[in-house]
Structures are given as C-alpha cells and as structure tokens.
Amino acid sequence: MIDIHCHILPGVDDGPADLNESINMAKKAAEEGITHLFATPHHLNEKYLNIKQDIIGYVLKLNEHLQQNNIPLYVHPGQELRIHREIFTSIEKEEILTLDESGKYLLLELPSGKVPAYTKEVIYELLLKGITPIIVHPERNKELLENNKLLFELVQEGALTQLTSGSIIGNFGKNIQSFSKKIIEHNLTHFIATDAHNLDSRGFTLQQAYETITKTYGIECTFYFKENAEQLIKGQSLSILEPLAFKKKIFGIF
Ligand code: FE
C-alpha cells in the first residue's frame, strides 16, 4: 500500500520526537503493509516552516536508517502546505515540494475551522501552473461540514481531496465518520491516507480503513483509491469519478 500523507520525520514537526520513534513508526507502517510512504511535514502553518531542500535531506537520512535496520519501507519526500497568501512567493523561491517528481500533485491544508475566502483563487492559480492541489482531511473542516455546497464546488473546480483513514473507522468521532462516508458516496474524495503522527493516538490505520470501505462499498471502491495513489507516485493523470453535490444539508443527514 501507499500512504501519501504522514508525519514520520524525527523532530521536524508535530510527528515523532526522535529517530527511535521514527523507526518504530516505520516498522509499524511496514507491518501494516505499507511499502511507500510520503513524509509530509507541515509548511507555512502557524508553527512550522519546512522547505523543500530541508525535507529532501531529512528523507535521505531516514531512508538510510531504514535500510540499515532492514525495514522494507521507502520514504518519499512530500510536504503538507497550509493555504496561505504567501504560497506563490514560496513556489517562486522553490521552497514548495510536490509529491511526484513531475510536479503535478501538492498536499494543501485548510485551517481546521474555516475555508479562507481566497481558497478558490489559490486552487485556480495552482491549476494554471499545472499543479493539482489535494485538499487534506476535508472531513475535519468545520466550514465544509456546515456549508453543503462548498466541498463540491472546490472539487468541481479541479481540486482533489484526501480522507484520513482514522476518520473512516471512527477515531475522530461519529460526526466526522458520517461526513467521511457522505464524501465517499458523493465522489468527493480521491485518496485515503493515514496522516499518522505517532504510534498511539494518530497511528497507521490504512488497512483497517480499506477493509471498512470494501465492506461498505465493495472492493472496486478500495481499488479506486489504491490506484489513484499509484498513479500519483508516477505523476500520471487519474481517472476520477464525477463529483456529486450533496442534496440535503449535511447536518440534516446525521
Ligand atoms: Fe498532516
């Protein structure tokens, strides 16, 4: 399996504090059946600045340690970029890291409470540059939950999204779990990833989430998400399902 969103670099952001914890996370990911994992530290959020060159260096070192410890996991450099007015300055300074080498896919984080007014404009500008933003964990954003049109509009505009595996299996509560299911049912998400930060509260639950998806929606649905991750690693286009709008207020559904 491929995990496109994870905080595994030692002492870099709110992921593992040291190398030992990092290596234990890597062991757990490999046991879970993950073979390729993207280390995606936060960038431009209120607390952390992690630019491209630094991340590449950290990932190189971590892969060396994993090889020395015979852990069958390959770590790819990535970044979780907080939506920010400075994104484009940061792109010009070559501080931004896309997930694939061809520069096509970028993880984009919204603040958890809201969707900034300039979000659509940022998505538009990124798409113009040939970069497709992948909005991470939309199911945990309060405004997307309250405004039943907004997520559809962002996906319609050309953004992709990624659900967190823990949300699907109920680790973030019933409301977020129900919203995650609605998002899947309306073709408003394209990837499932762990967003793991540690081994306890925010661990690797990808296999479990895929099992839930298979049980609820059938194996084709799981294949869809897995195949999208494979296409992303290769920097190729995805064949995505047509997004559907929510008919009722999302809150009314619960
Ligand atoms: Fe994250």
Residues whose N, C-alpha, C, O or C-beta is under 5 A from the ligand:
A	BS01	FE	E80 D195
